[in-house]
Amino acid sequence: MTPLVGILGGGQLGRMLALAGIPMGLRFRFLESRPDCPAAAAGEVIVGRYDDHAALTRFADGLSTATYEFENVPAATARWLTEHVSVYPPEGVLAIAQDRIAEKSLFRDLDVGTPAFCAVDSREQLLAACERLGLPCVLKTRRLGYDGKGQWVLRSRADADALPRVGAGLIVEQFVGFRRELSIIAARSRTGEEAFFPLIQNTHRGGILRESIAPAPEVAPELQSRAEIVARRVLERTGYVGVLAIELFEMPDGSLLANEMAPRVHNSGHWTQDGADLSQFELHLRAILGWPLGADSSGRIRTRGASAMLNILRGDPDPSRALSLAGSRLHLYGKAPPSAGELRKIGHLNITANDAGELERRLCAARTALADLL
Protein backbone atom coordinates (compact mmCIF):
# COMPACT_ATOMS: atom_id res chain seq x y z
CA MET A 1 0.00 0.00 0.00
CA THR A 2 1.27 3.48 -0.88
CA PRO A 3 2.11 5.33 2.37
CA LEU A 4 -0.06 8.38 3.08
CA VAL A 5 1.80 11.02 5.09
CA GLY A 6 -0.12 13.70 6.98
CA ILE A 7 1.44 17.14 7.44
CA LEU A 8 0.09 19.71 9.89
CA GLY A 9 0.45 22.97 8.00
CA GLY A 10 0.29 23.70 4.29
CA GLY A 11 3.01 26.31 3.81
CA GLN A 12 6.15 26.12 1.73
CA LEU A 13 7.84 23.58 4.00
CA GLY A 14 4.90 21.21 3.68
CA ARG A 15 4.93 21.76 -0.07
CA MET A 16 8.64 20.93 -0.33
CA LEU A 17 8.26 17.85 1.87
CA ALA A 18 5.61 16.55 -0.51
CA LEU A 19 7.61 17.39 -3.62
CA ALA A 20 10.49 15.37 -2.18
CA GLY A 21 8.27 12.43 -1.29
CA ILE A 22 6.19 12.06 -4.45
CA PRO A 23 9.10 10.54 -6.46
CA MET A 24 9.41 7.89 -3.69
CA GLY A 25 5.77 6.90 -4.19
CA LEU A 26 4.37 8.75 -1.18
CA ARG A 27 1.01 10.51 -1.02
CA PHE A 28 0.29 13.54 1.16
CA ARG A 29 -2.55 15.13 3.06
CA PHE A 30 -2.38 18.53 4.79
CA LEU A 31 -4.39 20.18 7.56
CA GLU A 32 -4.51 23.87 6.83
CA SER A 33 -6.93 26.74 7.37
CA ARG A 34 -6.53 28.07 3.79
CA PRO A 35 -7.56 25.90 0.82
CA ASP A 36 -5.25 27.86 -1.51
CA CYS A 37 -2.11 27.22 0.56
CA PRO A 38 1.25 26.54 -1.15
CA ALA A 39 1.02 22.80 -0.38
CA ALA A 40 -2.32 22.44 -2.20
CA ALA A 41 -0.42 21.78 -5.44
CA ALA A 42 1.13 18.64 -3.93
CA GLY A 43 -1.66 16.81 -2.11
CA GLU A 44 -5.09 16.78 -0.49
CA VAL A 45 -5.94 19.66 1.85
CA ILE A 46 -8.29 19.21 4.81
CA VAL A 47 -9.46 22.72 5.61
CA GLY A 48 -9.76 23.31 9.32
CA ARG A 49 -8.24 24.69 12.50
CA TYR A 50 -5.79 22.79 14.64
CA ASP A 51 -8.36 22.59 17.45
CA ASP A 52 -11.15 21.31 15.19
CA HIS A 53 -11.50 17.63 16.16
CA ALA A 54 -13.82 16.89 13.26
CA ALA A 55 -11.22 18.17 10.79
CA LEU A 56 -8.46 16.35 12.68
CA THR A 57 -10.46 13.10 12.47
CA ARG A 58 -10.79 13.47 8.68
CA PHE A 59 -7.11 14.36 8.47
CA ALA A 60 -5.97 11.31 10.48
CA ASP A 61 -8.14 8.76 8.65
CA GLY A 62 -5.89 6.28 6.82
CA LEU A 63 -2.58 8.02 7.51
CA SER A 64 0.62 5.98 7.72
CA THR A 65 2.23 8.64 9.91
CA ALA A 66 1.95 12.38 10.62
CA THR A 67 4.40 15.23 11.01
CA TYR A 68 4.32 19.03 11.03
CA GLU A 69 5.96 21.73 8.98
CA PHE A 70 6.39 24.35 11.69
CA GLU A 71 6.76 24.34 15.44
CA ASN A 72 3.78 26.52 16.35
CA VAL A 73 1.31 23.70 15.84
CA PRO A 74 -0.39 23.45 19.28
CA ALA A 75 1.17 20.66 21.33
CA ALA A 76 -2.38 19.65 22.30
CA THR A 77 -3.12 18.95 18.62
CA ALA A 78 -0.09 16.68 18.30
CA ARG A 79 -1.05 14.99 21.57
CA TRP A 80 -4.60 14.31 20.30
CA LEU A 81 -3.27 12.95 17.02
CA THR A 82 -0.95 10.48 18.73
CA GLU A 83 -4.05 8.61 19.90
CA HIS A 84 -4.92 7.92 16.25
CA VAL A 85 -1.63 7.78 14.32
CA SER A 86 2.12 7.94 14.95
CA VAL A 87 3.30 11.56 15.07
CA TYR A 88 6.93 12.61 14.58
CA PRO A 89 8.85 14.43 15.95
CA PRO A 90 7.35 13.52 19.36
CA GLU A 91 4.86 15.89 20.94
CA GLY A 92 7.15 16.40 23.96
CA VAL A 93 9.97 17.97 21.96
CA LEU A 94 7.45 20.12 20.08
CA ALA A 95 6.30 21.54 23.43
CA ILE A 96 9.91 22.25 24.45
CA ALA A 97 10.68 24.08 21.20
CA GLN A 98 7.61 26.28 21.65
CA ASP A 99 8.93 27.79 24.89
CA ARG A 100 12.32 29.49 24.86
CA ILE A 101 12.78 28.93 28.60
CA ALA A 102 12.12 25.19 28.25
CA GLU A 103 14.36 25.07 25.19
CA LYS A 104 17.33 26.77 26.85
CA SER A 105 16.79 24.75 30.01
CA LEU A 106 17.09 21.59 27.91
CA PHE A 107 20.38 22.83 26.45
CA ARG A 108 21.64 23.60 29.95
CA ASP A 109 20.60 20.16 31.24
CA LEU A 110 22.52 18.57 28.35
CA ASP A 111 25.64 20.61 29.16
CA VAL A 112 25.27 22.54 25.91
CA GLY A 113 26.43 26.14 26.13
CA THR A 114 23.83 28.84 25.60
CA PRO A 115 23.67 32.61 26.25
CA ALA A 116 22.71 33.41 29.84
CA PHE A 117 18.98 34.02 30.22
CA CYS A 118 16.26 35.04 32.68
CA ALA A 119 12.50 34.53 32.65
CA VAL A 120 10.64 37.84 32.86
CA ASP A 121 7.02 38.35 33.93
CA SER A 122 6.99 42.02 34.97
CA ARG A 123 8.77 45.32 34.43
CA GLU A 124 10.57 44.91 37.75
CA GLN A 125 11.91 41.52 36.66
CA LEU A 126 12.97 42.98 33.32
CA LEU A 127 15.02 45.71 35.00
CA ALA A 128 16.57 43.16 37.35
CA ALA A 129 17.45 40.94 34.38
CA CYS A 130 19.08 43.85 32.55
CA GLU A 131 21.15 44.52 35.66
CA ARG A 132 22.14 40.88 36.02
CA LEU A 133 22.93 40.14 32.34
CA GLY A 134 24.21 43.57 31.40
CA LEU A 135 23.36 45.85 28.50
CA PRO A 136 22.86 45.42 25.64
CA CYS A 137 20.61 42.37 26.02
CA VAL A 138 17.81 40.83 24.00
CA LEU A 139 14.18 40.71 25.12
CA LYS A 140 12.03 38.06 23.45
CA THR A 141 8.60 36.55 23.79
CA ARG A 142 8.84 33.02 25.15
CA ARG A 143 6.46 31.80 22.46
CA LEU A 144 5.55 32.36 18.80
CA GLY A 145 8.28 34.79 17.72
CA TYR A 146 9.86 34.20 14.31
CA ASP A 147 11.79 36.11 11.60
CA GLY A 148 12.70 38.88 14.04
CA LYS A 149 9.15 39.29 15.35
CA GLY A 150 8.65 39.29 19.09
CA GLN A 151 12.17 40.41 20.01
CA TRP A 152 13.87 43.66 20.89
CA VAL A 153 17.49 44.62 21.51
CA LEU A 154 17.73 46.74 24.66
CA ARG A 155 20.86 48.86 24.49
CA SER A 156 20.18 51.12 27.46
CA ARG A 157 17.97 51.48 30.54
CA ALA A 158 16.00 54.02 28.51
CA ASP A 159 15.12 51.32 25.95
CA ALA A 160 13.71 49.17 28.76
CA ASP A 161 11.81 52.10 30.28
CA ALA A 162 10.33 52.98 26.88
CA LEU A 163 8.63 49.62 26.39
CA PRO A 164 4.88 50.33 26.53
CA ARG A 165 3.97 47.17 28.41
CA VAL A 166 5.91 44.38 30.07
CA GLY A 167 3.90 41.39 31.24
CA ALA A 168 4.22 37.66 31.61
CA GLY A 169 5.77 35.31 29.11
CA LEU A 170 9.07 36.98 28.23
CA ILE A 171 12.73 36.01 28.31
CA VAL A 172 15.83 38.19 28.46
CA GLU A 173 18.99 36.78 26.90
CA GLN A 174 22.56 37.91 27.18
CA PHE A 175 23.82 39.75 24.09
CA VAL A 176 26.80 37.76 22.84
CA GLY A 177 29.54 38.97 20.52
CA PHE A 178 29.60 35.96 18.22
CA ARG A 179 31.93 35.52 15.27
CA ARG A 180 29.24 34.10 12.99
CA GLU A 181 25.93 32.27 12.96
CA LEU A 182 25.93 28.58 12.08
CA SER A 183 23.35 25.81 12.01
CA ILE A 184 23.57 22.04 12.21
CA ILE A 185 20.86 19.96 10.56
CA ALA A 186 20.58 16.40 11.82
CA ALA A 187 18.12 13.54 11.62
CA ARG A 188 17.22 10.51 13.68
CA SER A 189 15.11 7.66 12.33
CA ARG A 190 12.47 5.54 14.01
CA THR A 191 15.16 2.85 13.95
CA GLY A 192 17.66 5.01 15.88
CA GLU A 193 19.89 5.67 12.84
CA GLU A 194 21.34 9.19 12.79
CA ALA A 195 22.63 11.43 9.98
CA PHE A 196 24.15 14.91 9.76
CA PHE A 197 24.69 17.59 7.15
CA PRO A 198 27.81 19.77 7.29
CA LEU A 199 27.68 22.98 9.30
CA ILE A 200 25.97 25.86 7.50
CA GLN A 201 26.94 29.53 7.73
CA ASN A 202 23.92 31.87 7.92
CA THR A 203 23.49 35.60 7.45
CA HIS A 204 20.49 37.36 9.04
CA ARG A 205 19.35 40.95 8.61
CA GLY A 206 16.38 42.36 10.47
CA GLY A 207 15.92 38.98 12.14
CA ILE A 208 15.29 37.28 8.77
CA LEU A 209 17.60 34.70 7.22
CA ARG A 210 18.97 36.18 4.00
CA GLU A 211 21.50 33.59 2.86
CA SER A 212 23.16 30.31 3.80
CA ILE A 213 26.46 28.82 2.65
CA ALA A 214 27.29 25.12 2.93
CA PRO A 215 29.59 23.68 3.88
CA ALA A 216 30.34 26.69 6.08
CA PRO A 217 33.78 28.11 5.21
CA GLU A 218 36.77 27.42 7.44
CA VAL A 219 35.20 24.69 9.54
CA ALA A 220 37.74 22.39 11.14
CA PRO A 221 36.69 18.74 11.60
CA GLU A 222 36.73 19.28 15.36
CA LEU A 223 34.12 22.06 15.10
CA GLN A 224 31.86 19.87 12.96
CA SER A 225 32.21 17.07 15.52
CA ARG A 226 31.29 19.36 18.43
CA ALA A 227 28.19 20.58 16.59
CA GLU A 228 27.16 16.99 15.93
CA ILE A 229 27.62 16.17 19.62
CA VAL A 230 25.22 19.01 20.49
CA ALA A 231 22.63 17.71 18.02
CA ARG A 232 23.10 14.08 19.09
CA ARG A 233 22.49 14.95 22.75
CA VAL A 234 19.16 16.57 21.87
CA LEU A 235 18.16 13.77 19.50
CA GLU A 236 18.82 11.05 22.03
CA ARG A 237 17.52 12.79 25.16
CA THR A 238 14.18 13.57 23.53
CA GLY A 239 13.74 10.32 21.59
CA TYR A 240 13.64 12.46 18.49
CA VAL A 241 12.46 11.22 15.09
CA GLY A 242 12.79 13.42 12.00
CA VAL A 243 14.97 16.33 10.95
CA LEU A 244 16.16 18.73 13.64
CA ALA A 245 17.88 22.10 13.11
CA ILE A 246 19.89 23.82 15.83
CA GLU A 247 21.03 27.42 15.38
CA LEU A 248 24.46 28.08 16.88
CA PHE A 249 26.72 31.01 17.62
CA GLU A 250 30.40 30.45 16.93
CA MET A 251 32.27 32.56 19.45
CA PRO A 252 35.65 34.25 18.84
CA ASP A 253 37.39 31.58 20.93
CA GLY A 254 35.92 28.82 18.72
CA SER A 255 33.32 27.62 21.24
CA LEU A 256 29.68 27.05 20.24
CA LEU A 257 26.58 28.40 21.96
CA ALA A 258 23.14 27.04 21.10
CA ASN A 259 20.68 29.78 20.24
CA GLU A 260 17.50 27.84 19.45
CA MET A 261 16.24 24.70 17.77
CA ALA A 262 13.56 23.92 15.22
CA PRO A 263 11.91 20.47 15.34
CA ARG A 264 11.35 20.38 11.58
CA VAL A 265 12.99 21.00 8.24
CA HIS A 266 14.64 24.42 8.29
CA ASN A 267 15.19 27.40 6.01
CA SER A 268 18.98 27.08 6.35
CA GLY A 269 18.77 23.57 4.88
CA HIS A 270 17.10 24.47 1.59
CA TRP A 271 20.44 24.28 -0.26
CA THR A 272 20.31 20.48 0.24
CA GLN A 273 17.72 20.25 -2.55
CA ASP A 274 20.48 20.85 -5.09
CA GLY A 275 23.75 20.54 -3.17
CA ALA A 276 23.60 17.13 -1.46
CA ASP A 277 22.93 13.48 -2.27
CA LEU A 278 19.48 13.93 -0.75
CA SER A 279 17.57 16.91 0.57
CA GLN A 280 16.58 17.63 4.16
CA PHE A 281 12.99 17.06 3.02
CA GLU A 282 13.64 13.54 1.76
CA LEU A 283 15.76 12.87 4.85
CA HIS A 284 12.87 13.87 7.14
CA LEU A 285 10.47 11.57 5.32
CA ARG A 286 12.91 8.66 5.43
CA ALA A 287 13.37 9.22 9.17
CA ILE A 288 9.67 9.32 10.10
CA LEU A 289 8.94 6.25 7.96
CA GLY A 290 11.87 4.27 9.35
CA TRP A 291 13.60 4.03 5.98
CA PRO A 292 17.44 4.09 5.58
CA LEU A 293 18.82 7.61 5.88
CA GLY A 294 21.48 7.33 3.19
CA ALA A 295 24.42 8.62 5.22
CA ASP A 296 28.00 7.47 4.69
CA SER A 297 29.98 5.39 7.19
CA SER A 298 30.65 8.50 9.32
CA GLY A 299 26.93 9.31 9.56
CA ARG A 300 27.10 12.26 7.17
CA ILE A 301 25.11 13.07 4.05
CA ARG A 302 27.47 13.64 1.13
CA THR A 303 27.51 17.11 -0.42
CA ARG A 304 28.22 18.08 -4.02
CA GLY A 305 30.88 20.78 -4.10
CA ALA A 306 29.78 24.05 -2.47
CA SER A 307 26.29 25.53 -2.23
CA ALA A 308 24.44 28.67 -1.21
CA MET A 309 20.81 29.64 -0.69
CA LEU A 310 19.35 33.13 -1.11
CA ASN A 311 15.86 33.85 0.23
CA ILE A 312 13.55 35.74 -2.13
CA LEU A 313 11.64 38.18 0.05
CA ARG A 314 10.02 40.77 -2.22
CA GLY A 315 8.91 41.56 -5.74
CA ASP A 316 7.38 39.26 -8.33
CA PRO A 317 10.26 37.08 -9.53
CA ASP A 318 10.71 36.51 -13.26
CA PRO A 319 12.14 32.99 -13.43
CA SER A 320 14.25 33.83 -16.49
CA ARG A 321 16.26 36.39 -14.48
CA ALA A 322 17.28 33.92 -11.83
CA LEU A 323 17.79 31.00 -14.16
CA SER A 324 20.20 32.97 -16.36
CA LEU A 325 22.71 32.88 -13.49
CA ALA A 326 25.29 30.10 -13.60
CA GLY A 327 24.65 27.20 -11.24
CA SER A 328 21.24 28.50 -10.11
CA ARG A 329 18.04 26.62 -9.34
CA LEU A 330 14.87 28.55 -8.52
CA HIS A 331 12.28 27.33 -6.00
CA LEU A 332 9.08 29.39 -5.79
CA TYR A 333 6.33 28.65 -3.27
CA GLY A 334 3.19 29.63 -5.14
CA LYS A 335 2.56 32.67 -2.94
CA ALA A 336 1.25 36.06 -3.98
CA PRO A 337 3.96 38.74 -4.22
CA PRO A 338 4.52 40.73 -1.02
CA SER A 339 3.04 44.21 -0.81
CA ALA A 340 5.33 47.21 -1.18
CA GLY A 341 7.77 47.42 1.73
CA GLU A 342 6.85 43.94 3.01
CA LEU A 343 9.46 41.20 3.45
CA ARG A 344 8.03 37.68 3.17
CA LYS A 345 9.55 34.40 2.05
CA ILE A 346 8.08 33.67 -1.37
CA GLY A 347 10.88 31.51 -2.73
CA HIS A 348 14.60 30.86 -2.70
CA LEU A 349 17.48 30.48 -5.09
CA ASN A 350 20.00 27.68 -4.70
CA ILE A 351 23.45 28.17 -6.20
CA THR A 352 25.93 25.34 -6.63
CA ALA A 353 29.57 25.28 -7.69
CA ASN A 354 32.52 22.92 -7.76
CA ASP A 355 34.39 24.76 -5.00
CA ALA A 356 34.14 27.66 -2.55
CA GLY A 357 35.92 30.16 -4.82
CA GLU A 358 33.59 29.52 -7.75
CA LEU A 359 30.59 29.65 -5.40
CA GLU A 360 31.59 33.07 -4.07
CA ARG A 361 31.83 34.46 -7.61
CA ARG A 362 28.43 33.07 -8.51
CA LEU A 363 26.93 34.28 -5.24
CA CYS A 364 28.23 37.82 -5.77
CA ALA A 365 26.74 37.86 -9.27
CA ALA A 366 23.36 36.70 -7.92
CA ARG A 367 23.34 39.28 -5.13
CA THR A 368 23.86 42.02 -7.72
CA ALA A 369 21.48 40.73 -10.37
CA LEU A 370 18.63 40.04 -7.94
CA ALA A 371 19.17 42.81 -5.38
CA ASP A 372 15.56 44.02 -5.73
CA LEU A 373 14.25 40.58 -4.72
CA LEU A 374 16.51 39.80 -1.74
C-alpha positions in Angstrom: 0.0 0.0 0.0 1.3 3.5 -0.9 2.1 5.3 2.4 -0.1 8.4 3.1 1.8 11.0 5.1 -0.1 13.7 7.0 1.4 17.1 7.4 0.1 19.7 9.9 0.5 23.0 8.0 0.3 23.7 4.3 3.0 26.3 3.8 6.2 26.1 1.7 7.8 23.6 4.0 4.9 21.2 3.7 4.9 21.8 -0.1 8.6 20.9 -0.3 8.3 17.9 1.9 5.6 16.5 -0.5 7.6 17.4 -3.6 10.5 15.4 -2.2 8.3 12.4 -1.3 6.2 12.1 -4.5 9.1 10.5 -6.5 9.4 7.9 -3.7 5.8 6.9 -4.2 4.4 8.7 -1.2 1.0 10.5 -1.0 0.3 13.5 1.2 -2.6 15.1 3.1 -2.4 18.5 4.8 -4.4 20.2 7.6 -4.5 23.9 6.8 -6.9 26.7 7.4 -6.5 28.1 3.8 -7.6 25.9 0.8 -5.2 27.9 -1.5 -2.1 27.2 0.6 1.3 26.5 -1.1 1.0 22.8 -0.4 -2.3 22.4 -2.2 -0.4 21.8 -5.4 1.1 18.6 -3.9 -1.7 16.8 -2.1 -5.1 16.8 -0.5 -5.9 19.7 1.9 -8.3 19.2 4.8 -9.5 22.7 5.6 -9.8 23.3 9.3 -8.2 24.7 12.5 -5.8 22.8 14.6 -8.4 22.6 17.4 -11.2 21.3 15.2 -11.5 17.6 16.2 -13.8 16.9 13.3 -11.2 18.2 10.8 -8.5 16.3 12.7 -10.5 13.1 12.5 -10.8 13.5 8.7 -7.1 14.4 8.5 -6.0 11.3 10.5 -8.1 8.8 8.7 -5.9 6.3 6.8 -2.6 8.0 7.5 0.6 6.0 7.7 2.2 8.6 9.9 2.0 12.4 10.6 4.4 15.2 11.0 4.3 19.0 11.0 6.0 21.7 9.0 6.4 24.4 11.7 6.8 24.3 15.4 3.8 26.5 16.3 1.3 23.7 15.8 -0.4 23.4 19.3 1.2 20.7 21.3 -2.4 19.7 22.3 -3.1 18.9 18.6 -0.1 16.7 18.3 -1.1 15.0 21.6 -4.6 14.3 20.3 -3.3 13.0 17.0 -0.9 10.5 18.7 -4.1 8.6 19.9 -4.9 7.9 16.3 -1.6 7.8 14.3 2.1 7.9 14.9 3.3 11.6 15.1 6.9 12.6 14.6 8.8 14.4 16.0 7.3 13.5 19.4 4.9 15.9 20.9 7.1 16.4 24.0 10.0 18.0 22.0 7.4 20.1 20.1 6.3 21.5 23.4 9.9 22.3 24.5 10.7 24.1 21.2 7.6 26.3 21.6 8.9 27.8 24.9 12.3 29.5 24.9 12.8 28.9 28.6 12.1 25.2 28.3 14.4 25.1 25.2 17.3 26.8 26.8 16.8 24.7 30.0 17.1 21.6 27.9 20.4 22.8 26.4 21.6 23.6 29.9 20.6 20.2 31.2 22.5 18.6 28.3 25.6 20.6 29.2 25.3 22.5 25.9 26.4 26.1 26.1 23.8 28.8 25.6 23.7 32.6 26.2 22.7 33.4 29.8 19.0 34.0 30.2 16.3 35.0 32.7 12.5 34.5 32.6 10.6 37.8 32.9 7.0 38.3 33.9 7.0 42.0 35.0 8.8 45.3 34.4 10.6 44.9 37.7 11.9 41.5 36.7 13.0 43.0 33.3 15.0 45.7 35.0 16.6 43.2 37.3 17.5 40.9 34.4 19.1 43.9 32.6 21.1 44.5 35.7 22.1 40.9 36.0 22.9 40.1 32.3 24.2 43.6 31.4 23.4 45.8 28.5 22.9 45.4 25.6 20.6 42.4 26.0 17.8 40.8 24.0 14.2 40.7 25.1 12.0 38.1 23.4 8.6 36.6 23.8 8.8 33.0 25.2 6.5 31.8 22.5 5.6 32.4 18.8 8.3 34.8 17.7 9.9 34.2 14.3 11.8 36.1 11.6 12.7 38.9 14.0 9.1 39.3 15.3 8.7 39.3 19.1 12.2 40.4 20.0 13.9 43.7 20.9 17.5 44.6 21.5 17.7 46.7 24.7 20.9 48.9 24.5 20.2 51.1 27.5 18.0 51.5 30.5 16.0 54.0 28.5 15.1 51.3 25.9 13.7 49.2 28.8 11.8 52.1 30.3 10.3 53.0 26.9 8.6 49.6 26.4 4.9 50.3 26.5 4.0 47.2 28.4 5.9 44.4 30.1 3.9 41.4 31.2 4.2 37.7 31.6 5.8 35.3 29.1 9.1 37.0 28.2 12.7 36.0 28.3 15.8 38.2 28.5 19.0 36.8 26.9 22.6 37.9 27.2 23.8 39.8 24.1 26.8 37.8 22.8 29.5 39.0 20.5 29.6 36.0 18.2 31.9 35.5 15.3 29.2 34.1 13.0 25.9 32.3 13.0 25.9 28.6 12.1 23.4 25.8 12.0 23.6 22.0 12.2 20.9 20.0 10.6 20.6 16.4 11.8 18.1 13.5 11.6 17.2 10.5 13.7 15.1 7.7 12.3 12.5 5.5 14.0 15.2 2.8 14.0 17.7 5.0 15.9 19.9 5.7 12.8 21.3 9.2 12.8 22.6 11.4 10.0 24.2 14.9 9.8 24.7 17.6 7.2 27.8 19.8 7.3 27.7 23.0 9.3 26.0 25.9 7.5 26.9 29.5 7.7 23.9 31.9 7.9 23.5 35.6 7.5 20.5 37.4 9.0 19.3 40.9 8.6 16.4 42.4 10.5 15.9 39.0 12.1 15.3 37.3 8.8 17.6 34.7 7.2 19.0 36.2 4.0 21.5 33.6 2.9 23.2 30.3 3.8 26.5 28.8 2.6 27.3 25.1 2.9 29.6 23.7 3.9 30.3 26.7 6.1 33.8 28.1 5.2 36.8 27.4 7.4 35.2 24.7 9.5 37.7 22.4 11.1 36.7 18.7 11.6 36.7 19.3 15.4 34.1 22.1 15.1 31.9 19.9 13.0 32.2 17.1 15.5 31.3 19.4 18.4 28.2 20.6 16.6 27.2 17.0 15.9 27.6 16.2 19.6 25.2 19.0 20.5 22.6 17.7 18.0 23.1 14.1 19.1 22.5 15.0 22.7 19.2 16.6 21.9 18.2 13.8 19.5 18.8 11.1 22.0 17.5 12.8 25.2 14.2 13.6 23.5 13.7 10.3 21.6 13.6 12.5 18.5 12.5 11.2 15.1 12.8 13.4 12.0 15.0 16.3 11.0 16.2 18.7 13.6 17.9 22.1 13.1 19.9 23.8 15.8 21.0 27.4 15.4 24.5 28.1 16.9 26.7 31.0 17.6 30.4 30.4 16.9 32.3 32.6 19.5 35.7 34.3 18.8 37.4 31.6 20.9 35.9 28.8 18.7 33.3 27.6 21.2 29.7 27.0 20.2 26.6 28.4 22.0 23.1 27.0 21.1 20.7 29.8 20.2 17.5 27.8 19.5 16.2 24.7 17.8 13.6 23.9 15.2 11.9 20.5 15.3 11.3 20.4 11.6 13.0 21.0 8.2 14.6 24.4 8.3 15.2 27.4 6.0 19.0 27.1 6.4 18.8 23.6 4.9 17.1 24.5 1.6 20.4 24.3 -0.3 20.3 20.5 0.2 17.7 20.3 -2.6 20.5 20.8 -5.1 23.8 20.5 -3.2 23.6 17.1 -1.5 22.9 13.5 -2.3 19.5 13.9 -0.8 17.6 16.9 0.6 16.6 17.6 4.2 13.0 17.1 3.0 13.6 13.5 1.8 15.8 12.9 4.9 12.9 13.9 7.1 10.5 11.6 5.3 12.9 8.7 5.4 13.4 9.2 9.2 9.7 9.3 10.1 8.9 6.3 8.0 11.9 4.3 9.4 13.6 4.0 6.0 17.4 4.1 5.6 18.8 7.6 5.9 21.5 7.3 3.2 24.4 8.6 5.2 28.0 7.5 4.7 30.0 5.4 7.2 30.6 8.5 9.3 26.9 9.3 9.6 27.1 12.3 7.2 25.1 13.1 4.1 27.5 13.6 1.1 27.5 17.1 -0.4 28.2 18.1 -4.0 30.9 20.8 -4.1 29.8 24.1 -2.5 26.3 25.5 -2.2 24.4 28.7 -1.2 20.8 29.6 -0.7 19.3 33.1 -1.1 15.9 33.8 0.2 13.5 35.7 -2.1 11.6 38.2 0.1 10.0 40.8 -2.2 8.9 41.6 -5.7 7.4 39.3 -8.3 10.3 37.1 -9.5 10.7 36.5 -13.3 12.1 33.0 -13.4 14.3 33.8 -16.5 16.3 36.4 -14.5 17.3 33.9 -11.8 17.8 31.0 -14.2 20.2 33.0 -16.4 22.7 32.9 -13.5 25.3 30.1 -13.6 24.7 27.2 -11.2 21.2 28.5 -10.1 18.0 26.6 -9.3 14.9 28.5 -8.5 12.3 27.3 -6.0 9.1 29.4 -5.8 6.3 28.7 -3.3 3.2 29.6 -5.1 2.6 32.7 -2.9 1.2 36.1 -4.0 4.0 38.7 -4.2 4.5 40.7 -1.0 3.0 44.2 -0.8 5.3 47.2 -1.2 7.8 47.4 1.7 6.8 43.9 3.0 9.5 41.2 3.5 8.0 37.7 3.2 9.5 34.4 2.1 8.1 33.7 -1.4 10.9 31.5 -2.7 14.6 30.9 -2.7 17.5 30.5 -5.1 20.0 27.7 -4.7 23.4 28.2 -6.2 25.9 25.3 -6.6 29.6 25.3 -7.7 32.5 22.9 -7.8 34.4 24.8 -5.0 34.1 27.7 -2.6 35.9 30.2 -4.8 33.6 29.5 -7.7 30.6 29.6 -5.4 31.6 33.1 -4.1 31.8 34.5 -7.6 28.4 33.1 -8.5 26.9 34.3 -5.2 28.2 37.8 -5.8 26.7 37.9 -9.3 23.4 36.7 -7.9 23.3 39.3 -5.1 23.9 42.0 -7.7 21.5 40.7 -10.4 18.6 40.0 -7.9 19.2 42.8 -5.4 15.6 44.0 -5.7 14.2 40.6 -4.7 16.5 39.8 -1.7 
